[in-house]
Amino acid sequence: MKLLKGTILSFANNPFLVDINDSVKLIESGGVLVDGSFIRDVGEFSKLKSNYPHARVYNYGKNLITSGFVDCHMHYPQTAIIASYGKRLLDWLNEYTFPEEKKFTDKNYARKVASLTLDLCIKNGTTTLASFCTTSINSVDAFFEEAKKRNMSVIAGKTCMDRNAPEYLIDSVNSAYDDSKRLIKKWHNSNRSYYAITPRFAPTSTPEQLDSLGSLWSEYPDCLMQTHLSEQKEEIEWVSKLFPESDSYLDIYDKFNLVKKNSIFGHCIHLKGNEIEMLKERQSSIAHCPTSNTFIGSGIFKMKEISSKKINIGLATDTGGGTSFSMLRTISEAYKISQLNNFSIHPAQLFWLATVGSSISLGLESKIGNIKKGYYADLIVINLASTIEIEQRQKRAKNFWESFFPTLIMGDDRAITKTWVNGNEIKNKLY
């Protein structure tokens, strides 16, 4: 057994719904006992050391030990094109994304990019990620295989699109269904891997393809469904022309039985009131992607309004539309965007979004995203004085939240001292 010593931060409840003091559990001289892949106990270090005298101690001093980050929406095939100069969403897809995704029919190339993506995530303290793949099954197999090597919990799916994309990426109604079904049988709920049925977004799927994917999900209801919703106004206008009989963007997905508890919709910036109510009613989740929303000029996510409706929100990098693999930088942008909408998110709420909120979005809240007995030991150690500018501010802090907040706003991979995955400290080649 292994015993990690440090300041332990975990959640007892949702800080968006209850008082901050009632939502967070902080143990200043704490310990996390790891037995195999799982957390066996959490508490005061001295007591744990006394109860388990033979456990190997990993002393992280006053550093913060908490759950690893959970990135609930990203595109690993876009790793190579991150920070590409881009205009608007549809231009960006045609100029950069689609040509890059063409390369993923080559499994060796897909494996190389998947390996780099996962290592970058671990370097930044992300221990679980949900990724879109491409229309090639090679891209899916490569991603799950590389995650298996690292014992990481990941969610992914073959992107399905049978129109409005280059011919070299187009699949069909039948191939989308058949390929997805084979991949579900091969990877879902195996080796910490989970499958997400993945229509890219409504404009690139015919009604027939969306209908077939809705039918597939009915066959495998414990899978997830991930897609995009209401990211940019031009996109929404395009959708209304393609589906003139639908009342809203979300209504399209609903007609094909794709709006349920295990569905997660990326972006959701320009939602109508009836769409917000449907997401609440169906218990669907939203992946908030702040760095992408600013980089591509999509708009300002309405965090205050949507969180007040008790709709679950997770935080996501959306790389490569997003501009960083760091969830700390993503947290920082989420705070700033919310400020522009007259809502100051508390540090506890920010961290919840990047851990528990995202794990709920992926249906994994009983396994990851928090430090609790029986959860997987996917952990990170955070240095709250990782740079000179952060350290000098942290020294002036009057309480824990003042000490933590500078890292949430100015931190990056340098703040991640160690990353633990599946009960093991990872020796990342990128460190």
C-alpha positions in Angstrom: 0.0 0.0 0.0 1.0 3.6 -0.6 0.3 6.6 1.7 0.4 10.1 0.2 0.9 13.0 2.6 -0.2 16.6 1.9 -3.1 18.9 2.1 -6.2 17.0 0.9 -9.0 18.8 -1.0 -12.2 16.9 -1.8 -15.9 17.7 -2.3 -18.7 16.6 0.0 -21.4 18.4 -2.1 -21.9 20.7 -5.1 -20.6 24.2 -4.3 -23.1 25.7 -6.8 -26.0 24.3 -4.7 -24.8 24.6 -1.1 -22.6 26.8 1.0 -18.9 26.6 0.1 -18.0 25.5 3.6 -20.5 22.7 3.4 -19.3 21.5 0.0 -15.6 21.2 0.5 -13.5 19.0 2.8 -10.0 20.2 3.5 -7.5 18.3 5.6 -4.3 20.3 6.1 -2.1 17.5 7.3 -3.9 14.7 5.5 -3.2 11.4 3.9 -4.6 9.3 1.0 -4.1 5.6 1.4 -3.9 3.9 -2.0 -4.3 0.1 -2.3 -3.8 -1.2 -5.8 -5.8 1.0 -8.2 -8.1 2.4 -5.6 -8.3 4.8 -2.7 -8.7 2.8 0.5 -8.9 5.5 3.1 -8.6 9.3 3.5 -8.0 11.2 6.7 -5.4 12.7 9.0 -2.0 11.5 8.0 -0.9 10.6 11.6 -3.9 8.3 12.1 -3.5 6.6 8.7 0.2 6.1 9.3 -0.5 4.5 12.7 -3.2 2.2 11.2 -1.1 1.3 8.2 2.5 1.4 9.5 3.9 -0.6 6.5 2.5 1.6 3.8 5.1 3.3 1.7 4.9 7.1 2.3 5.0 9.7 -0.4 5.6 12.9 1.4 4.4 15.9 -0.6 4.8 18.4 2.3 2.3 21.2 2.2 1.4 20.7 -1.5 -2.2 20.1 -2.4 -3.4 16.6 -3.2 -6.7 16.4 -5.0 -8.4 14.5 -7.8 -6.9 14.6 -11.3 -8.6 16.8 -13.8 -11.4 15.5 -16.0 -11.5 17.0 -19.5 -15.0 16.2 -20.7 -14.7 17.4 -24.3 -11.7 17.5 -26.6 -10.5 16.3 -30.0 -7.2 14.4 -29.9 -6.9 14.4 -33.7 -6.5 18.2 -33.6 -3.5 18.1 -31.3 -1.2 19.0 -34.2 -3.2 22.0 -35.3 -3.7 23.6 -31.9 -3.3 27.4 -32.1 -3.9 27.6 -35.9 -4.9 31.0 -37.1 -8.5 30.7 -37.8 -11.3 33.2 -38.7 -14.6 31.4 -37.7 -15.6 27.8 -36.8 -16.7 26.6 -40.3 -13.6 28.1 -41.9 -11.4 26.6 -39.3 -12.9 23.1 -39.8 -12.4 23.3 -43.6 -8.9 24.8 -43.6 -7.3 22.9 -40.7 -9.4 20.2 -39.1 -10.6 18.1 -42.0 -7.2 18.0 -43.8 -5.5 16.9 -40.5 -8.2 14.3 -39.7 -7.6 12.7 -43.1 -4.2 11.5 -41.8 -5.8 9.3 -39.2 -6.6 6.4 -41.6 -2.9 5.7 -41.0 -2.9 3.9 -37.6 0.8 4.6 -36.9 0.1 8.3 -37.3 -3.0 8.1 -35.1 -1.0 6.2 -32.5 1.7 8.8 -32.4 -0.7 11.6 -32.0 -2.8 9.7 -29.4 0.4 9.0 -27.4 1.5 12.7 -27.4 -2.0 13.8 -26.5 -2.2 11.5 -23.5 1.3 12.4 -22.3 0.4 16.1 -22.6 -2.7 15.6 -20.5 -0.8 13.7 -17.8 1.8 16.4 -17.7 -1.0 19.0 -17.1 -2.7 16.9 -14.4 -5.5 15.6 -16.6 -6.2 11.9 -15.7 -9.4 11.4 -17.7 -10.5 12.8 -21.0 -13.4 12.4 -23.4 -12.3 12.8 -27.0 -13.8 12.8 -30.5 -11.9 10.7 -32.9 -12.2 10.8 -36.7 -14.4 8.8 -39.1 -11.6 6.2 -39.3 -11.9 3.2 -36.9 -8.0 3.3 -36.8 -8.2 6.6 -34.9 -10.5 5.0 -32.3 -8.4 1.9 -31.8 -5.2 3.9 -31.6 -6.6 6.2 -28.9 -8.0 3.4 -26.7 -4.8 1.3 -27.1 -2.6 4.1 -26.0 -4.9 4.9 -23.0 -4.8 1.2 -22.0 -0.9 1.3 -21.9 -1.2 4.1 -19.3 -4.2 2.6 -17.4 -6.1 5.8 -18.0 -9.8 6.2 -17.9 -11.0 7.6 -21.2 -14.1 8.1 -23.2 -14.1 8.3 -27.0 -16.0 7.5 -30.2 -15.8 7.3 -33.9 -17.0 10.6 -35.3 -19.9 10.1 -37.7 -20.7 12.4 -40.6 -22.2 11.5 -43.9 -22.6 15.0 -45.5 -21.2 18.5 -45.6 -17.6 17.3 -45.2 -14.8 16.3 -47.6 -15.4 13.1 -49.5 -12.3 11.6 -47.9 -13.9 11.9 -44.4 -17.5 11.0 -45.3 -19.0 7.8 -43.9 -22.5 6.5 -44.4 -25.6 5.6 -42.5 -24.6 2.0 -42.5 -20.9 2.4 -41.8 -21.5 4.8 -39.0 -23.8 2.3 -37.3 -21.8 -0.8 -38.0 -18.4 0.7 -37.2 -19.7 2.2 -34.0 -21.4 -1.0 -32.9 -18.2 -3.0 -33.4 -16.2 -0.5 -31.5 -18.7 -0.5 -28.6 -18.4 -4.3 -28.3 -14.6 -4.0 -28.5 -13.9 -1.1 -26.1 -16.9 -0.1 -24.0 -16.5 -0.6 -20.3 -13.2 -2.4 -20.8 -9.8 -1.5 -19.4 -11.2 1.8 -18.0 -12.4 2.7 -21.5 -15.9 3.9 -22.3 -17.6 4.5 -25.6 -19.4 7.6 -26.7 -21.7 7.5 -29.7 -20.4 10.6 -31.6 -22.2 12.5 -34.4 -19.9 15.4 -35.0 -22.8 17.9 -35.1 -26.2 18.1 -36.8 -25.0 19.8 -40.0 -22.7 16.9 -40.9 -25.2 14.1 -40.4 -28.3 13.4 -42.5 -31.5 12.7 -40.6 -31.1 9.1 -41.5 -27.7 8.9 -39.9 -28.9 10.6 -36.7 -31.8 8.2 -36.6 -29.5 5.2 -36.9 -27.3 6.5 -34.1 -30.3 7.1 -31.9 -31.3 3.5 -32.5 -27.8 2.3 -31.7 -27.9 4.2 -28.4 -31.2 2.4 -27.6 -29.4 -0.9 -28.0 -26.4 0.2 -25.8 -28.0 2.7 -23.3 -25.0 2.7 -20.9 -22.8 4.3 -23.6 -22.5 8.1 -23.7 -23.5 10.4 -26.6 -21.3 13.4 -27.3 -21.8 16.1 -29.9 -21.8 19.9 -30.4 -24.6 22.3 -29.8 -25.1 26.1 -30.5 -21.5 27.0 -30.7 -21.7 29.9 -33.2 -24.5 31.9 -34.7 -23.6 31.1 -38.3 -23.7 27.4 -37.4 -27.2 27.8 -35.9 -28.4 29.6 -39.0 -27.1 26.8 -41.1 -28.7 24.2 -38.9 -32.1 25.9 -39.2 -31.8 25.8 -43.0 -30.9 22.1 -43.0 -33.6 21.2 -40.6 -36.4 23.7 -41.3 -39.1 21.6 -39.6 -37.3 21.7 -36.2 -38.1 24.2 -33.5 -34.5 24.5 -32.3 -31.0 23.1 -32.7 -31.5 20.8 -29.6 -34.9 19.7 -31.0 -33.1 18.0 -33.9 -31.2 15.8 -31.6 -34.3 15.1 -29.5 -36.3 13.9 -32.5 -33.7 11.2 -32.9 -33.6 10.2 -29.2 -30.2 11.8 -28.6 -31.1 14.0 -25.6 -30.9 11.9 -22.5 -29.1 11.7 -19.1 -25.9 10.4 -20.7 -25.7 12.9 -23.5 -23.1 15.7 -23.3 -23.3 18.7 -25.5 -20.2 20.8 -26.2 -20.4 24.7 -26.0 -24.1 25.5 -25.7 -23.5 29.3 -25.9 -26.5 30.5 -27.8 -29.3 28.4 -26.2 -32.9 29.3 -26.4 -35.0 29.2 -23.3 -36.8 26.0 -24.4 -33.5 24.3 -25.0 -32.3 25.1 -21.5 -35.5 23.7 -20.1 -35.1 20.5 -22.1 -31.5 20.0 -21.0 -32.7 20.4 -17.4 -35.6 18.0 -17.8 -33.6 15.3 -19.6 -30.6 15.7 -17.1 -28.2 16.1 -20.0 -24.8 17.8 -19.4 -22.9 20.7 -21.0 -19.2 20.8 -21.7 -18.1 24.4 -21.2 -15.1 25.1 -23.4 -13.9 28.7 -22.6 -10.5 28.9 -24.4 -12.1 27.6 -27.6 -15.1 30.0 -27.3 -12.8 33.0 -27.1 -10.2 31.8 -29.6 -12.8 31.0 -32.4 -14.9 34.0 -31.3 -18.0 31.9 -30.5 -19.5 34.0 -27.6 -19.9 34.2 -23.9 -21.3 31.1 -22.0 -24.1 31.9 -19.6 -22.7 30.2 -16.5 -24.9 32.0 -14.0 -28.2 31.3 -15.8 -27.5 27.7 -16.7 -26.0 26.7 -13.4 -29.0 28.2 -11.6 -31.2 25.8 -13.6 -29.2 22.9 -11.9 -28.0 21.7 -15.3 -24.8 19.8 -14.8 -21.7 21.6 -16.4 -18.3 20.1 -16.9 -15.2 21.9 -18.0 -13.3 21.1 -21.2 -10.2 22.2 -23.1 -11.8 21.5 -26.5 -8.2 21.2 -27.9 -7.4 21.9 -30.7 -10.1 24.6 -31.0 -9.1 25.3 -27.4 -5.7 26.7 -26.9 -4.2 24.8 -24.0 -4.0 21.2 -22.6 -3.9 22.8 -19.2 -7.1 22.6 -17.2 -5.7 25.3 -14.9 -5.6 27.7 -17.9 -9.0 26.5 -18.9 -10.2 27.3 -15.3 -8.7 30.8 -15.6 -10.6 31.5 -18.8 -13.8 30.1 -17.4 -13.5 32.6 -14.5 -12.9 35.5 -16.9 -15.7 34.7 -19.2 -18.1 34.4 -16.3 -16.9 37.8 -15.0 -18.0 39.3 -18.4 -21.4 37.9 -17.6 -21.5 39.5 -14.1 -21.0 36.2 -12.2 -17.9 35.8 -10.0 -17.3 32.1 -9.7 -15.8 31.0 -6.4 -12.5 29.0 -6.5 -14.3 26.0 -5.2 -16.9 26.2 -8.0 -14.2 26.5 -10.6 -12.4 23.4 -9.3 -15.6 21.5 -9.1 -16.3 22.1 -12.8 -12.9 20.6 -13.7 -13.2 17.5 -11.5 -16.6 16.4 -10.2 -18.7 18.4 -12.7 -16.9 16.8 -15.6 -17.1 13.3 -14.0 -20.8 13.7 -13.7 -21.0 14.7 -17.3 -19.3 11.5 -18.2 -21.4 9.3 -15.9 -18.3 8.4 -13.9 -19.0 10.4 -10.7 -18.9 7.2 -8.5 -15.5 6.3 -9.9 -13.4 9.4 -10.5 -13.3 13.2 -10.0 -13.0 13.2 -6.3 -11.0 11.8 -3.4 -13.2 9.2 -1.7 -12.9 5.7 -0.5 -13.4 3.2 -3.3 -12.6 5.7 -6.1 -9.8 5.1 -8.5 -6.6 6.7 -7.3 -6.3 9.2 -10.1 -4.7 12.1 -8.2 -2.6 15.2 -8.7 -0.2 17.0 -6.5 -0.4 20.8 -6.9 2.3 23.3 -5.9 0.6 26.5 -4.8 3.8 28.5 -5.3 5.0 27.2 -8.6 6.2 30.5 -10.0 7.6 33.7 -8.5 4.5 35.7 -9.3 2.2 33.1 -7.8 4.4 32.5 -4.8 4.6 36.2 -3.8 0.8 36.5 -4.0 0.3 33.2 -2.2 2.4 34.4 0.7 0.0 37.2 1.3 -3.1 34.9 1.5 -5.3 35.2 4.5 -7.1 31.9 4.0 -6.9 28.7 1.9 -9.0 30.1 -1.0 -6.8 33.2 -1.3 -3.8 30.8 -1.4 -5.4 28.6 -4.0 -6.9 31.2 -6.3 -3.6 32.6 -7.8 -2.8 29.1 -9.1 -6.2 28.7 -10.6 -5.8 32.0 -12.4 -2.0 32.0 -13.3 -1.1 28.3 -13.0 -0.1 25.9 -15.7 1.8 22.6 -16.0 4.5 23.9 -13.7 2.1 23.7 -10.8 1.5 20.0 -11.3 4.2 18.4 -9.2 3.0 14.8 -9.7 0.2 12.9 -11.5 -1.1 9.6 -10.3 -3.1 7.3 -12.6 -4.7 4.1 -11.5 -2.8 4.1 -8.2 0.6 4.7 -9.6 2.8 7.8 -9.8 3.4 8.4 -13.5 6.9 9.0 -14.8 5.9 11.1 -17.7 8.5 11.4 -20.5 7.5 15.0 -21.1 8.4 16.2 -17.6 
